[in-house]
Amino acid sequence: MISRAYADANPVSLFKEKLETSVSNKRVLMVKNGEKISKFRIMDLEKLPLYEVSLPPIWENEAGKYQGVLLSDIFKTTGIADIRQVKMVALGGYAIDLTPAKWPVSCLFVATRYQSREIRVERKGPIRLLLPCMIKEKDGETNYREISTVNWIWNLKEIHILD
């Protein structure tokens, strides 16, 4: 559970610049809702409204601006509404269960780019779920002990709707 201070933070903003179009035809994300399966490439995801978030150095050499889409927009594209619980699965089999309603919509951020470049698999890509609303700076300082990345997932490859 996150504190109210984190829930009120909104570090995500619309991204108005133009990104270099992805040329990869590889599927990077599958959303499974019962028998219905939706597949996305980077270029498919980036047809949705693009957003940007600036993150402090939570992990070494990874501070900076991330571009991507909101998880809620991915769900809308697949025709899914009123989601209670999802299972997020990474390339290595790591999985977490997540309740989207517990988080502000703009907090569930699916990064497709870091510093406007596609994220390689070995750099925790090609896509990641970040929860930027959990980061709160006070007087220009970030208290990293208060940041939990337990619900963040990198190398994200599948989302299973559990409702």
N, C-alpha and C positions, 0 to 999 in steps of 0.2 A: 504494500500500500504506500502511496506517496503522500507527502504532506501537502497541505493547501498551498503553501508557497510555491512548490514546484508545479502544481496543477494550474496556477494562474500565470505562470511564465509562458511566453510565446516567442521563442527565438526564431521561428520559421517564417520566412517571407517569400513572396512570389519572386521567381527568377525570371528576369526580363531579357537577359542576353540570349544570343543564339549559340547553341552547342553544336560542335561538329557532329554530323549524323553518324550514328553507329553503322558499321558495315557488316557486323557479325550477324549471321543468320541462326546462330545457336540459341536454343531456348534457354532462358535463364531462370524462369519461374513458371511453376505449374500451380494453379489453384483448383483444388478438387472439392466439389460440393455434391456429395452423394455420387451419382453416376456422371454428373456433368463435370467436364474437365476443360479449363481454359489455360492456354499456353501463351507465354509472353517472351519476346526478345527484348533487348534493351530499347530498340527503336519503337517497339509497341508501347512499352511503358512510358517512353518520353513523348508520346503523342498526348498523354494526359497533361493537365496543368503541372508545370514544373515549379519547384520550390527550392529554396536554398537555406542552409543553416550553417552557422559558424560555430565550430566546437573547439574548446580548449584542449590541451594535450592530455586527454584521458589515457591514451596509449602512446608510447614513445613514437615520435615522428608522424603523428596522425592529427595534429592540430590543423585547423584550417576550414575551408568552406567545402561543404558537400552539397551536391545538387541531386534532386530526385523527386519523388512523387509521394503523395499521402496514401497510406494503406486504405483509407476509406474510398479514395478514388479508384483504386484497383477493384475493390469490392463492388462499387457502382458499375464499373465497366463489365463485370461478370454477371450483373443482374442480381447480386446478393444483397439483401437488406436484413436488418435486425439480427445481427450476428451476436451470439452469446459467448461462444468460445471457439478458438482456432488452435490448431497445432502447427507450429512453425518448424520446418525441418531444414537442416543445413546439409551441405555436401557430404560431410563426414558422418552423418547420421545423428548428430546432436539435435535434440528437439526440445522445444518448450511449449507449454500450453499458455495461451494468453487470452484474457478477457478484454476485448477492445473497448467495451463500455466503461471500463475503469479509468480510461485515459482520455485527455482532451484530444479531439480529432487531429489537431496539428502536431500532436506529440508522436504519433505513430508514423514515422518518416522512413520511407524506403529509399535509401541512397543508391543511385545508379552511377554517380560520378564523384570523384574527389578532385578538387581544384580544376573542375571542368574536364577531367580526363576519366575515361572508363577505368574501373577498378579491376586489376588482374586478380585471379583466383588466389595467387600466393600472397596478395596484399589484402585478403579478407573480402574479396569480391566474388562474383561480379556485382552482386547487390547485397545490401545489409539492411536490417531493421535497426534504426537508432531511435532513442527516446530523448530528444534534446530538452524536453521540458523538465527533466530531472536535474539539469545543470543550472545552478543559480550562483551568480556572482554577487558578492557583497563588498562594496567599496573596492571594486576591481580585483578582488581575490576570490578564487574558487576553492571551496572546501571539498577536496576530493574524497575525504572519508565519508561524506554524506551521499556520494554518488554510487548508486548500485547499478551495475550493468547486467544483472542477472536476466533481465528481459530483452536485452539487446542480442541480436543474433547476426553473425556475419556468415558469408558463403550461403546465404539463404537460397534454397532451391524449390521448396514446396510449401504451400499453405493448404491445410486440410480444415474444412469447416466442420466443426463437431456438433453443431446444433441438431 
